[in-house]
Amino acid sequence: MAIGIVAKLNVAPGKEAAFEEVMLDLIAQVRANEPDNQLYTLCKDATGRYVVMELYTDAAAIEAHGNSDHFRAAGKRFAGLMAGAPEIERMEVIG
């Protein structure tokens, strides 16, 4: 069963460019190294808040993503760029 995730990210004011640099690097690594990830993309809503849309083939793919070296390394690079915890919404894909 495919799983979709929407992660709303709280980026610290004035840190947007640095955040985007780290996030775009992570996106490239996810796309290159995670065959069971079908979508991993950064968006920005009308208020300037960042959202990551993700799509995985199954729960094992999500676990592999969270345990990957590139994801863990990016987590360290996000230090000082975030203004709070992300809001994560996990959904079952229907069609």
trRosetta pair geometry for C-beta under 8 A, 3 or more apart (Angstrom, degrees):
i j d omega theta_ij theta_ji phi_ij phi_ji
1 58 6.3 93 57 -113 53 79
1 92 6.3 -28 164 -146 124 94
1 93 7.1 167 173 47 73 85
2 38 7.3 -20 -142 15 123 144
2 55 6.5 6 179 -175 115 91
2 56 6.7 165 -157 86 67 47
2 57 5.8 -56 -103 -138 76 31
2 58 7.1 -70 -94 -65 36 50
2 92 7.9 106 83 -168 60 52
2 93 3.8 -25 91 39 105 140
3 55 7.5 166 86 -152 46 49
3 56 5.0 -13 61 62 92 98
3 58 6.8 86 -3 -141 106 19
3 59 6.5 79 -20 -73 149 58
3 61 7.8 176 42 62 108 108
3 62 6.2 -39 79 -44 141 129
3 90 6.3 -9 -178 -170 112 94
3 91 7.0 147 -164 76 63 45
3 92 6.6 -42 -110 -106 66 41
3 93 6.4 -130 -80 -12 15 96
4 53 7.5 -21 -167 -169 98 81
4 54 6.8 148 -161 85 51 60
4 55 5.2 -16 -105 -102 74 76
4 56 7.9 180 -81 22 29 69
4 90 7.5 153 86 -159 50 46
4 91 4.5 -22 67 66 97 101
4 92 7.8 -8 23 81 86 6
4 93 5.3 110 -24 -71 100 92
5 52 7.7 -1 111 105 97 92
5 53 7.6 155 85 -160 58 38
5 54 4.1 -8 59 62 101 112
5 55 7.6 -164 23 -70 71 35
5 56 7.4 31 -5 -2 108 106
5 62 7.4 117 -37 -116 137 120
5 88 6.4 -21 -165 -164 106 92
5 89 6.9 152 -156 80 54 52
5 90 5.3 -16 -102 -104 83 66
5 91 7.3 176 -80 21 35 76
6 51 6.2 -14 -170 -170 91 109
6 52 7.5 159 -157 80 42 53
6 53 5.9 -11 -106 -106 73 66
6 54 7.6 -167 -73 25 30 77
6 88 7.6 155 82 -155 50 44
6 89 4.7 -5 57 57 94 106
6 91 7.5 29 -1 -3 95 117
7 51 6.9 151 78 -160 50 55
7 52 4.4 -5 57 54 105 100
7 54 6.9 37 -5 -4 105 117
7 86 4.9 6 -174 168 97 140
7 87 7.2 154 -158 77 48 49
7 88 5.2 -9 -107 -104 80 74
7 89 7.7 -165 -74 25 39 66
8 49 6.3 8 -165 154 97 122
8 50 7.5 140 -161 89 49 54
8 51 5.4 -22 -102 -103 62 82
8 86 6.2 156 75 -166 49 79
8 87 4.2 -4 53 55 108 102
8 88 7.9 -148 25 -67 68 33
8 89 7.9 44 -9 -4 97 101
9 19 7.8 160 134 -176 137 135
9 49 7.4 163 66 179 58 78
9 50 4.4 -29 60 85 109 106
9 51 7.0 -175 12 -86 83 28
9 52 6.6 58 -26 -11 118 98
9 82 7.1 -92 -175 -123 93 102
9 86 5.0 -29 -99 -108 61 104
10 49 7.5 -26 -98 -141 53 99
10 82 6.0 76 85 -170 76 81
10 83 4.5 -104 143 69 100 86
10 84 4.1 -4 80 54 153 94
10 85 7.3 40 27 61 123 27
10 86 6.8 -165 7 -93 81 49
11 15 5.7 -148 173 82 93 99
11 16 5.7 90 131 -94 144 64
11 19 4.7 -41 -132 -58 128 171
11 49 7.9 167 20 -140 93 52
11 50 5.7 62 -19 7 121 125
11 81 6.3 -33 -145 156 82 84
11 82 6.3 -68 -111 -113 42 50
11 83 6.3 37 115 3 15 100
12 15 4.2 49 71 14 93 133
12 19 8.0 163 37 -53 73 127
12 80 7.4 -66 14 158 152 48
12 81 5.9 -151 23 -179 106 32
12 82 6.2 79 -27 118 90 6
12 83 4.2 140 -84 -59 61 93
13 83 7.2 53 -11 -68 67 144
15 18 5.2 -60 -168 50 72 112
15 19 5.4 80 131 -31 88 104
15 80 7.3 -174 -122 131 145 72
15 81 4.5 178 160 -143 137 69
15 82 8.0 -107 97 -46 150 26
16 19 5.6 -58 -145 37 28 114
16 20 6.2 29 159 -20 66 106
16 48 7.8 -64 -101 -179 140 105
17 20 5.8 -52 -147 34 30 111
17 21 6.6 34 153 -22 62 104
18 21 5.7 -51 -152 31 33 115
18 22 6.7 27 154 -13 65 104
18 81 5.6 -139 103 -108 110 120
19 22 6.0 -61 -153 39 31 105
19 23 5.9 25 155 -16 68 114
19 50 7.2 -137 135 -28 136 162
19 78 7.2 52 -125 -130 79 81
19 81 4.6 152 -81 174 87 129
19 82 7.7 113 -108 -71 120 63
20 23 5.6 -59 -138 43 30 110
20 24 5.9 29 163 -20 67 108
20 42 7.3 151 -131 135 75 160
21 24 6.2 -55 -143 35 22 106
21 25 6.6 23 155 -17 58 107
22 25 5.9 -60 -155 36 30 111
22 26 6.4 30 150 -19 66 107
22 74 5.9 131 171 -152 99 87
22 77 4.5 176 -131 124 127 122
22 78 5.9 172 126 -75 156 68
22 81 6.8 -168 22 8 145 171
23 26 5.5 -54 -149 36 34 112
23 27 6.3 39 152 -23 66 103
23 42 5.3 83 144 -80 131 148
23 50 7.6 -122 -83 -174 170 149
23 52 7.5 -141 -156 -83 121 118
23 74 7.7 91 -96 -165 40 128
24 27 5.5 -45 -145 32 35 116
24 28 6.6 39 154 -20 63 101
24 42 7.0 -82 -77 15 67 144
25 28 5.8 -53 -154 33 32 112
25 29 6.6 27 151 -14 64 107
25 74 7.1 177 90 -102 99 107
26 29 5.7 -60 -150 40 33 109
26 30 6.2 35 153 -22 69 104
26 70 6.4 147 -133 151 67 101
26 71 7.0 78 -150 -104 112 53
26 74 4.2 44 -88 -103 121 156
27 30 5.7 -52 -146 34 30 111
27 31 6.3 27 157 -16 64 108
27 40 5.6 -179 -134 118 75 101
27 41 6.8 70 -138 -107 131 39
27 42 6.3 -94 -62 -16 141 103
28 31 6.0 -59 -149 39 28 109
28 32 6.2 19 157 -13 64 114
29 32 5.8 -60 -141 42 30 107
29 33 5.7 -12 173 14 68 121
29 68 7.9 160 137 138 113 136
29 70 3.9 -160 144 -167 146 157
29 74 7.8 -165 47 -47 140 124
30 33 6.7 -82 -132 53 18 86
30 34 5.1 -29 -167 21 64 127
30 37 5.5 -59 169 87 100 166
30 40 4.4 -46 110 76 146 167
30 65 6.9 28 -130 -133 107 103
30 68 7.9 136 -102 69 70 163
30 70 7.0 -156 -59 101 59 135
30 71 7.6 67 -82 -70 97 92
31 34 7.4 -36 -75 45 12 87
31 37 7.3 -107 -92 92 42 120
31 40 6.4 -145 -59 53 78 113
33 68 6.8 126 115 -153 129 140
33 70 6.4 131 48 4 150 142
34 37 3.9 39 115 4 119 117
34 40 7.6 66 65 -23 134 145
34 61 7.0 102 180 -166 106 93
34 64 6.6 151 -131 112 100 113
34 65 5.9 39 -125 -91 151 85
34 68 6.9 -71 -74 -68 111 155
36 56 6.1 40 136 -161 89 80
36 57 4.3 -89 -163 20 92 118
36 58 7.0 -54 -178 32 131 78
36 60 7.3 -23 130 93 168 87
36 61 3.4 -132 120 -108 123 122
36 64 6.8 81 52 50 125 141
37 40 5.4 6 163 -34 131 117
37 54 7.0 -57 -151 -161 103 91
37 55 7.2 114 -170 78 60 56
37 56 5.7 -35 -107 -100 59 74
37 57 8.0 -101 -67 -8 22 82
37 61 6.1 168 -63 172 61 119
37 65 6.3 94 -73 -83 123 121
38 55 4.3 -57 70 102 100 107
38 56 6.8 178 12 -94 87 19
38 57 6.7 112 -31 -55 110 73
39 53 6.0 -35 135 119 120 93
39 54 6.2 167 94 -150 79 27
39 55 3.8 48 34 23 104 108
40 52 7.0 -2 -165 -177 67 106
40 53 7.7 -174 -132 88 25 55
40 54 5.3 23 -103 -113 70 80
40 55 7.8 -131 -52 30 57 64
41 52 7.0 162 80 -152 36 62
41 53 5.4 -11 59 56 89 94
42 50 6.4 -24 -164 -162 97 106
42 51 7.6 142 -158 78 50 45
42 52 5.7 -29 -98 -99 62 76
43 50 7.2 143 81 -157 46 56
43 51 4.8 -24 69 67 97 95
43 52 7.5 164 21 -91 75 26
43 53 6.4 35 -2 -11 120 106
44 48 6.3 -14 -178 -145 111 34
44 49 7.0 155 -156 76 65 32
44 50 5.6 -35 -100 -98 74 60
44 51 7.3 165 -94 19 23 79
45 48 7.3 -46 71 22 68 18
45 49 5.0 -6 40 58 109 87
45 50 8.0 -153 6 -78 79 13
45 51 6.1 66 -36 -13 98 120
54 65 7.9 90 -164 -164 140 172
55 93 7.0 64 -144 -74 101 139
56 59 7.7 101 112 -82 133 19
56 61 3.9 177 -170 94 110 123
56 62 5.0 -174 44 -56 174 79
56 65 7.0 -103 -95 -19 132 135
57 61 5.0 109 43 -26 81 149
58 61 5.4 110 56 3 60 100
58 62 7.7 -117 109 -1 41 88
59 62 5.5 -51 -154 34 42 113
59 63 6.4 43 149 -19 70 103
60 63 5.5 -52 -149 38 35 114
60 64 6.3 39 151 -21 66 104
61 64 5.6 -49 -145 36 32 113
61 65 6.5 40 151 -24 63 102
62 65 5.6 -50 -152 31 33 115
62 66 6.5 28 154 -14 65 107
63 66 5.9 -57 -148 39 31 109
63 67 6.2 14 158 -5 66 115
64 67 6.0 -68 -143 48 28 102
64 68 6.3 50 154 -54 64 96
65 68 5.8 -39 -153 -3 29 118
65 71 5.9 102 164 -59 63 151
66 71 6.1 -122 -133 118 23 158
67 71 7.4 59 53 56 15 129
67 72 7.7 2 -167 -42 29 113
68 71 4.4 89 64 6 93 103
68 72 6.9 -165 91 -4 49 86
69 72 5.9 -61 -148 41 31 109
69 73 6.1 30 156 -20 67 109
70 73 5.7 -52 -142 38 31 112
70 74 6.3 34 157 -21 63 106
71 74 5.8 -55 -149 35 30 111
71 75 6.7 40 150 -28 62 101
72 75 5.6 -46 -154 23 34 118
72 76 7.2 33 151 -15 61 98
73 76 6.0 -54 -161 32 37 110
73 77 6.6 32 146 -16 67 108
74 77 5.3 -58 -149 40 40 112
74 78 6.3 44 152 -27 70 102
75 78 5.8 -52 -151 28 31 113
75 79 7.9 56 147 -41 55 83
76 79 6.0 -24 -172 -12 43 115
77 81 7.9 9 135 0 62 136
78 81 5.1 -100 -163 50 56 116
78 82 5.6 35 161 -29 103 112
79 82 7.8 -53 -119 18 21 98
82 85 7.9 64 154 -80 133 23
82 86 7.9 -71 -147 -51 134 79
